Amino acid sequence: MDDEEARTRLLDAAEELFYRHGIQAVGMDRIRTASGVPLKRLYRLYPAKESLVTAYLERRDRRWTASLRESVAASAEPPVLAVFDWLAQWFSEPDFRGCAFLNAYGELGAAAPEVVRVHKAGLHAFLAELAPDAAPPALTDQLLILVEGATTVAALSPGPEPARRAREVAQALLRQ
């Protein structure tokens, strides 16, 4: 196994375990066991758990953002509303446990990696791109609150309904 394969295995294991059980509940030995990567190599690639957490969140950010962007671009719906359609699908996935970035911040607080804030800033920027040109600047903040609120509600009660309700509110905001 080369370093690239080891990184992939470690990140796959970290993503599954951290997202399902939480960052603090999962130790490096559990990541090693799940990945099949020897402990010595794990610590050579990720010298501290914090570096593995950061790498996991950075990869998740790239994947999550790309999936959202691709879905919105392919949708026949208005782009802002397509965001909520994508959320409805995500919230319906069998392993959905809310936002990995908010979960990480909830566990780690101020010690959470900077990628948490970068992810949220990127989501805000993407929503700003999608907002109609004549929209007031506050619309982007309102849309972000709808996305985050729907995600939090869906974490407690998975399924598409929180996204559908947030979509209705977004549609009303767009009509104003």
Sequence and secondary structure as in RCSB ss.txt:
>XXXX:A:sequence
MDDEEARTRLLDAAEELFYRHGIQAVGMDRIRTASGVPLKRLYRLYPAKESLVTAYLERRDRRWTASLRESVAAS
AEPPVLAVFDWLAQWFSEPDFRGCAFLNAYGELGAAAPEVVRVHKAGLHAFLAELAPDAAPPALTDQLLILVEGA
TTVAALSPGPEPARRAREVAQALLRQ
>XXXX:A:secstr
  HHHHHHHHHHHHHHHHHHH TTT  HHHHHHHHT  HHHHHHH SSHHHHHHHHHHHHHHHHHHHHHHHHHH 
SS HHHHHHHHHHHHHTSTT  S HHHHHHHHHGGGS THHHHHHHHHHHHHHHHS TTS THHHHHHHHHHHHH
HHHHHHS SSHHHHHHHHHHHHHHH 
